[in-house]
Every structure is written in C-alpha cells, then in structure tokens.
Amino acid sequence: MKILKRNGIYYVAHGKKKTSLFTDDESLAKQIFAELVKTITLQKLNLAVPAMGNTVVVSSADGGVVPRKKKKQIPIEPAFADYYRLCEIRKVCKNSLDFKRLMHKRIKSVGIKYFSDVDQNHINKLCEAVSKYAPDTQRKYFTELMAFLHASVKKGLISEKQVKRLEVPKLKSKVRDLIIPDEDLQKIMEYAKKRDRDLYFYLLTLYNTFSRPAEVTALKGSDFHLAERYVDIWQNKVQKKKQVFLNKDFCIEIATWIGMKGEGNLFNGAKFGREHYTHIFKKMKTDLGLNPQYTLYTFRHTSLTNLMNKTNDIEFVARQAGHNNPAITMKHYINRNSKHYIDLIDKMEDQNE
C-alpha cells in the first residue's frame, strides 16, 4: 500500500486498485492513510478495531476501509439570528419581522433545530401545526420559511437540492376578503354588548377606525382626541402613524369607555396577547352560526367598503385606511358585490322617473 496524488486529490494505491481519500490536504491524507493501515492490520490479526472519534468507516473497492469525517450539523438558531439582523438592516417592515419570529418559533416546535432536519417529514408536521389558522396565515408561514431557506442556500448552509425536494403547500393570497352584511354586523354587536363590554368596544373601534386588529388592540385613551374628532393610530406594517377622523355617534360611545379606562390601554388584548380576541371571536361565530370565514381583519374590509359606498370618494377612503396609494385600497379592500350595482341601477331608474 502506498499514498499518491492525482489531480490534486490524494489516493491509496493497493496493488492495481486505488481508493480516494477525498482530500487535497497532505497532512490529513497522511493521517487517514495511517489510520487505514492500522485498521487493515488489526483486521488481519482478528483484533478489535478501535473507535476513531467523529469518523464514519466507509468500505473501499478493495475491501479496505477509509475513515471519513462525519458531516457537521449546522444549527438553525444562529443562522436565523443573522438572517433576521440582515432583514432589519434592509428595513423590512415590523409586521413582516414579527412573522419571521413566529415562523422560527413554529419550526422549532416541530423539531427543526438543524438544517439536516429540514425534510418532508418535518414539513408535514409544520403543515399539521399551522392547519388551525386561516389559509392566508398558513401561506405567510411557508412564505417566510422558504425565504429563510433560500437565503441559507446562498450562504451554503443548506443545499439547493434539499430545498427543491420539499413539497410545500402552494396557498394563494386572497386579493379581496369577505365583507360582513349589515344583519350579521348587528348580531355581532348585540352579542358582544350583552356578554362582554370590552369585546364590544374593541369591535366597535375596529369597525370605526378602519384599522388592523393588532393596531386597535394597542390603542390607549391618550390616542383619542374626541373634541377634534380624530384618533392617532400607529401602523405596525408601515411603521408610521395615521390620523383617522371619527363620526359623532362613535365619539359619544367611546367617550364613556375612555372615561372608565383612562389614558392607558383601552382593551384587554393588550394584556392577554394578540390571539385573545381571535379565540373569543371564533366562539362567537359558532354561537351565532356566522360564516366561519369571517375574521377580525374582515371588519377592516367591511368598514372601508361601506365607507366607499357612502362617500364614493376613494382618496378619502384611502386616507382613512392609511394608504398612500388609493389604487391599493381599491384593489385589495373595496368589495362591491352585485347587490351594490343593482342598487345603483335602481337609483338611476328612480331619478329618471
């Protein structure tokens, strides 16, 4: 047996057979060769082969063995921390950053701690874990996961082939959400007013401020300027404040609640977490027999659509929504159904008469 080098890689020659040592490092090649000679010698003497630390014994073509180092497991945790910091530097919006953290927490909960754990079995566990959420929320989990994995491919932490093998659900984002009909809105408000006043004022504020659920949950009494009839709302998604004008009836109702709660947090959700009202609203839908596809976010779509129907002023509606571009409001939030257009036709006929 002897060691030789060909095309930059070291080999072991044993008679006419040659076995690669899979390295171009002379020192490492000599170390592996010495271990190989030792192992074959012990085998011929029918003695036990000693353990070789973190190595895997691989059979060669001539029946010998070549010690190869185990592939190092790369942990997800530090890689995600670097990825998250990079997203912060690139000024990714807070809402997206929050969801990246949720994704990281979720993949850890299903046992994905190393990049070697990223396989179809764990993806299936993740699918099962997030199946209780709305399709759009599920889509966000997988979108954020794949974004992280593709960024890791570029850093050489995981192979592109391993990522491409994964069968991830292709869930489309809804361009428009449902809107809640007036009769269902009335049922919801009556139910909340009788059973939970905190929930009632939360939903009332959600509808009348045209805002996202988490933004309303964070509102304080000091954010309201009822004499001037507006409220300041911090938008997590775009990291800036919007000013929403309020109608008189809502100002009168919310004034009583602010009087009870003071200048601090107005709603219990600020204390109990972002899922607090989601769980309560889910039970309400069951009790009232409402469409199970309604979500707290549906209130935003509903209120903006109703405001557009009343005012027909898209620039004002976009301002209330906190959008710089009215086209965004019109495309993603205004859901005028067939009944609205039939009503328009009826009005035209009435005017002609």
Contacts in CASP RR format, 6 or more apart in sequence:
PFRMAT RR
TARGET T0000
AUTHOR 0000-0000-0000
METHOD contacts of the structure
MODEL  1
MKILKRNGIYYVAHGKKKTSLFTDDESLAKQIFAELVKTITLQKLNLAVP
AMGNTVVVSSADGGVVPRKKKKQIPIEPAFADYYRLCEIRKVCKNSLDFK
RLMHKRIKSVGIKYFSDVDQNHINKLCEAVSKYAPDTQRKYFTELMAFLH
ASVKKGLISEKQVKRLEVPKLKSKVRDLIIPDEDLQKIMEYAKKRDRDLY
FYLLTLYNTFSRPAEVTALKGSDFHLAERYVDIWQNKVQKKKQVFLNKDF
CIEIATWIGMKGEGNLFNGAKFGREHYTHIFKKMKTDLGLNPQYTLYTFR
HTSLTNLMNKTNDIEFVARQAGHNNPAITMKHYINRNSKHYIDLIDKMED
QNE
1 12 0 8 1.000
1 13 0 8 1.000
1 14 0 8 1.000
1 15 0 8 1.000
1 33 0 8 1.000
1 36 0 8 1.000
1 37 0 8 1.000
1 40 0 8 1.000
2 12 0 8 1.000
2 13 0 8 1.000
3 10 0 8 1.000
3 11 0 8 1.000
3 12 0 8 1.000
3 13 0 8 1.000
3 21 0 8 1.000
3 29 0 8 1.000
3 30 0 8 1.000
3 33 0 8 1.000
4 10 0 8 1.000
4 11 0 8 1.000
4 12 0 8 1.000
4 13 0 8 1.000
4 18 0 8 1.000
5 11 0 8 1.000
5 29 0 8 1.000
8 24 0 8 1.000
9 20 0 8 1.000
9 21 0 8 1.000
9 22 0 8 1.000
9 23 0 8 1.000
9 24 0 8 1.000
10 20 0 8 1.000
10 21 0 8 1.000
10 23 0 8 1.000
10 24 0 8 1.000
10 25 0 8 1.000
10 26 0 8 1.000
10 29 0 8 1.000
10 33 0 8 1.000
11 18 0 8 1.000
11 19 0 8 1.000
11 20 0 8 1.000
11 21 0 8 1.000
12 18 0 8 1.000
12 19 0 8 1.000
12 21 0 8 1.000
12 33 0 8 1.000
12 36 0 8 1.000
12 60 0 8 1.000
12 66 0 8 1.000
14 62 0 8 1.000
14 64 0 8 1.000
17 60 0 8 1.000
17 61 0 8 1.000
17 62 0 8 1.000
19 60 0 8 1.000
19 61 0 8 1.000
19 62 0 8 1.000
19 64 0 8 1.000
19 66 0 8 1.000
20 66 0 8 1.000
21 28 0 8 1.000
21 29 0 8 1.000
21 32 0 8 1.000
21 33 0 8 1.000
21 66 0 8 1.000
22 66 0 8 1.000
22 68 0 8 1.000
23 29 0 8 1.000
23 32 0 8 1.000
32 66 0 8 1.000
32 67 0 8 1.000
35 52 0 8 1.000
35 67 0 8 1.000
36 64 0 8 1.000
36 65 0 8 1.000
36 66 0 8 1.000
36 67 0 8 1.000
39 49 0 8 1.000
39 57 0 8 1.000
39 64 0 8 1.000
39 65 0 8 1.000
39 67 0 8 1.000
40 64 0 8 1.000
40 65 0 8 1.000
42 48 0 8 1.000
42 49 0 8 1.000
42 50 0 8 1.000
43 49 0 8 1.000
49 57 0 8 1.000
52 67 0 8 1.000
54 69 0 8 1.000
54 70 0 8 1.000
55 67 0 8 1.000
55 68 0 8 1.000
55 69 0 8 1.000
55 70 0 8 1.000
56 67 0 8 1.000
56 68 0 8 1.000
56 69 0 8 1.000
56 70 0 8 1.000
57 65 0 8 1.000
57 66 0 8 1.000
57 67 0 8 1.000
57 68 0 8 1.000
58 65 0 8 1.000
58 66 0 8 1.000
58 67 0 8 1.000
58 68 0 8 1.000
59 65 0 8 1.000
59 66 0 8 1.000
60 66 0 8 1.000
71 116 0 8 1.000
73 114 0 8 1.000
73 115 0 8 1.000
73 116 0 8 1.000
74 114 0 8 1.000
74 115 0 8 1.000
74 116 0 8 1.000
74 157 0 8 1.000
74 158 0 8 1.000
75 113 0 8 1.000
75 114 0 8 1.000
75 115 0 8 1.000
76 104 0 8 1.000
76 107 0 8 1.000
76 108 0 8 1.000
76 112 0 8 1.000
76 113 0 8 1.000
76 114 0 8 1.000
76 115 0 8 1.000
76 117 0 8 1.000
77 113 0 8 1.000
79 115 0 8 1.000
79 152 0 8 1.000
79 155 0 8 1.000
79 157 0 8 1.000
80 104 0 8 1.000
80 148 0 8 1.000
83 100 0 8 1.000
83 148 0 8 1.000
83 151 0 8 1.000
83 152 0 8 1.000
84 97 0 8 1.000
84 100 0 8 1.000
84 101 0 8 1.000
84 104 0 8 1.000
86 151 0 8 1.000
87 96 0 8 1.000
87 97 0 8 1.000
87 100 0 8 1.000
88 97 0 8 1.000
93 236 0 8 1.000
93 237 0 8 1.000
93 238 0 8 1.000
93 239 0 8 1.000
94 236 0 8 1.000
94 237 0 8 1.000
94 239 0 8 1.000
95 236 0 8 1.000
95 237 0 8 1.000
96 144 0 8 1.000
98 236 0 8 1.000
99 140 0 8 1.000
99 141 0 8 1.000
99 144 0 8 1.000
100 144 0 8 1.000
100 148 0 8 1.000
102 141 0 8 1.000
103 140 0 8 1.000
103 141 0 8 1.000
103 144 0 8 1.000
103 145 0 8 1.000
103 148 0 8 1.000
104 148 0 8 1.000
106 126 0 8 1.000
106 129 0 8 1.000
106 130 0 8 1.000
106 141 0 8 1.000
107 122 0 8 1.000
107 126 0 8 1.000
107 145 0 8 1.000
109 129 0 8 1.000
110 122 0 8 1.000
110 125 0 8 1.000
110 126 0 8 1.000
110 129 0 8 1.000
111 117 0 8 1.000
111 122 0 8 1.000
111 125 0 8 1.000
112 118 0 8 1.000
112 122 0 8 1.000
112 126 0 8 1.000
115 152 0 8 1.000
115 157 0 8 1.000
115 158 0 8 1.000
115 162 0 8 1.000
118 149 0 8 1.000
118 158 0 8 1.000
118 162 0 8 1.000
118 163 0 8 1.000
118 166 0 8 1.000
119 162 0 8 1.000
119 166 0 8 1.000
120 165 0 8 1.000
120 166 0 8 1.000
120 167 0 8 1.000
123 166 0 8 1.000
123 167 0 8 1.000
123 168 0 8 1.000
126 141 0 8 1.000
126 142 0 8 1.000
126 145 0 8 1.000
127 169 0 8 1.000
130 137 0 8 1.000
130 138 0 8 1.000
130 141 0 8 1.000
131 138 0 8 1.000
133 141 0 8 1.000
134 293 0 8 1.000
134 295 0 8 1.000
135 171 0 8 1.000
135 174 0 8 1.000
136 171 0 8 1.000
136 173 0 8 1.000
136 174 0 8 1.000
138 169 0 8 1.000
138 171 0 8 1.000
139 169 0 8 1.000
139 171 0 8 1.000
139 172 0 8 1.000
139 173 0 8 1.000
142 168 0 8 1.000
142 169 0 8 1.000
142 171 0 8 1.000
145 168 0 8 1.000
146 163 0 8 1.000
146 168 0 8 1.000
149 158 0 8 1.000
149 163 0 8 1.000
150 163 0 8 1.000
152 158 0 8 1.000
153 159 0 8 1.000
153 160 0 8 1.000
153 163 0 8 1.000
175 331 0 8 1.000
175 332 0 8 1.000
176 301 0 8 1.000
176 332 0 8 1.000
176 333 0 8 1.000
176 335 0 8 1.000
177 295 0 8 1.000
177 297 0 8 1.000
177 298 0 8 1.000
177 301 0 8 1.000
177 333 0 8 1.000
177 335 0 8 1.000
178 291 0 8 1.000
178 293 0 8 1.000
178 294 0 8 1.000
178 298 0 8 1.000
178 301 0 8 1.000
178 335 0 8 1.000
179 298 0 8 1.000
179 301 0 8 1.000
179 302 0 8 1.000
179 305 0 8 1.000
179 306 0 8 1.000
179 335 0 8 1.000
179 337 0 8 1.000
180 188 0 8 1.000
180 294 0 8 1.000
180 298 0 8 1.000
180 299 0 8 1.000
180 302 0 8 1.000
184 288 0 8 1.000
184 290 0 8 1.000
184 291 0 8 1.000
184 294 0 8 1.000
185 207 0 8 1.000
185 302 0 8 1.000
187 288 0 8 1.000
187 290 0 8 1.000
188 203 0 8 1.000
188 284 0 8 1.000
188 288 0 8 1.000
188 290 0 8 1.000
189 200 0 8 1.000
189 203 0 8 1.000
189 204 0 8 1.000
191 284 0 8 1.000
191 287 0 8 1.000
191 288 0 8 1.000
192 199 0 8 1.000
192 200 0 8 1.000
192 203 0 8 1.000
192 284 0 8 1.000
193 200 0 8 1.000
196 280 0 8 1.000
197 257 0 8 1.000
198 267 0 8 1.000
198 268 0 8 1.000
199 277 0 8 1.000
199 280 0 8 1.000
201 253 0 8 1.000
201 254 0 8 1.000
201 257 0 8 1.000
201 266 0 8 1.000
201 267 0 8 1.000
202 216 0 8 1.000
202 217 0 8 1.000
202 267 0 8 1.000
202 269 0 8 1.000
202 277 0 8 1.000
203 299 0 8 1.000
204 250 0 8 1.000
204 253 0 8 1.000
204 254 0 8 1.000
205 216 0 8 1.000
205 219 0 8 1.000
205 250 0 8 1.000
205 254 0 8 1.000
205 266 0 8 1.000
205 267 0 8 1.000
206 213 0 8 1.000
206 216 0 8 1.000
206 296 0 8 1.000
206 299 0 8 1.000
206 300 0 8 1.000
206 303 0 8 1.000
207 299 0 8 1.000
207 302 0 8 1.000
207 303 0 8 1.000
208 246 0 8 1.000
208 247 0 8 1.000
208 250 0 8 1.000
208 254 0 8 1.000
208 303 0 8 1.000
209 216 0 8 1.000
209 231 0 8 1.000
209 233 0 8 1.000
209 244 0 8 1.000
209 246 0 8 1.000
210 244 0 8 1.000
210 300 0 8 1.000
210 303 0 8 1.000
210 304 0 8 1.000
210 307 0 8 1.000
210 320 0 8 1.000
210 321 0 8 1.000
210 322 0 8 1.000
211 233 0 8 1.000
211 235 0 8 1.000
211 244 0 8 1.000
211 300 0 8 1.000
212 235 0 8 1.000
212 236 0 8 1.000
212 237 0 8 1.000
212 297 0 8 1.000
212 300 0 8 1.000
213 274 0 8 1.000
213 277 0 8 1.000
213 278 0 8 1.000
213 296 0 8 1.000
213 297 0 8 1.000
213 299 0 8 1.000
213 300 0 8 1.000
214 236 0 8 1.000
214 274 0 8 1.000
215 233 0 8 1.000
215 234 0 8 1.000
215 235 0 8 1.000
215 236 0 8 1.000
216 233 0 8 1.000
216 267 0 8 1.000
217 267 0 8 1.000
217 269 0 8 1.000
217 270 0 8 1.000
217 273 0 8 1.000
217 274 0 8 1.000
217 276 0 8 1.000
217 277 0 8 1.000
218 234 0 8 1.000
218 265 0 8 1.000
218 270 0 8 1.000
219 231 0 8 1.000
219 233 0 8 1.000
219 265 0 8 1.000
219 266 0 8 1.000
219 267 0 8 1.000
220 263 0 8 1.000
220 264 0 8 1.000
220 265 0 8 1.000
220 266 0 8 1.000
221 258 0 8 1.000
221 261 0 8 1.000
221 262 0 8 1.000
221 263 0 8 1.000
221 264 0 8 1.000
221 266 0 8 1.000
222 263 0 8 1.000
222 264 0 8 1.000
223 231 0 8 1.000
223 232 0 8 1.000
223 233 0 8 1.000
224 231 0 8 1.000
224 254 0 8 1.000
224 258 0 8 1.000
225 231 0 8 1.000
225 232 0 8 1.000
226 246 0 8 1.000
226 251 0 8 1.000
226 254 0 8 1.000
226 255 0 8 1.000
226 258 0 8 1.000
229 245 0 8 1.000
229 246 0 8 1.000
229 247 0 8 1.000
229 248 0 8 1.000
229 251 0 8 1.000
230 243 0 8 1.000
230 244 0 8 1.000
230 245 0 8 1.000
230 246 0 8 1.000
231 243 0 8 1.000
231 244 0 8 1.000
231 246 0 8 1.000
232 241 0 8 1.000
232 242 0 8 1.000
232 243 0 8 1.000
233 241 0 8 1.000
233 242 0 8 1.000
233 243 0 8 1.000
233 244 0 8 1.000
234 240 0 8 1.000
234 241 0 8 1.000
235 241 0 8 1.000
235 242 0 8 1.000
235 322 0 8 1.000
238 322 0 8 1.000
242 322 0 8 1.000
244 320 0 8 1.000
245 320 0 8 1.000
246 254 0 8 1.000
257 266 0 8 1.000
258 266 0 8 1.000
265 271 0 8 1.000
268 276 0 8 1.000
269 276 0 8 1.000
269 277 0 8 1.000
277 296 0 8 1.000
278 295 0 8 1.000
278 296 0 8 1.000
281 294 0 8 1.000
281 295 0 8 1.000
281 296 0 8 1.000
284 290 0 8 1.000
285 291 0 8 1.000
285 292 0 8 1.000
285 294 0 8 1.000
300 321 0 8 1.000
300 333 0 8 1.000
301 333 0 8 1.000
301 335 0 8 1.000
304 317 0 8 1.000
304 320 0 8 1.000
304 321 0 8 1.000
304 329 0 8 1.000
304 333 0 8 1.000
304 334 0 8 1.000
305 333 0 8 1.000
305 334 0 8 1.000
305 335 0 8 1.000
305 336 0 8 1.000
307 316 0 8 1.000
307 317 0 8 1.000
307 320 0 8 1.000
308 314 0 8 1.000
308 317 0 8 1.000
308 334 0 8 1.000
308 336 0 8 1.000
309 336 0 8 1.000
309 340 0 8 1.000
311 317 0 8 1.000
314 326 0 8 1.000
314 329 0 8 1.000
314 330 0 8 1.000
314 334 0 8 1.000
315 326 0 8 1.000
317 326 0 8 1.000
317 329 0 8 1.000
317 334 0 8 1.000
318 324 0 8 1.000
318 325 0 8 1.000
318 326 0 8 1.000
318 328 0 8 1.000
318 329 0 8 1.000
321 329 0 8 1.000
321 333 0 8 1.000
323 329 0 8 1.000
END
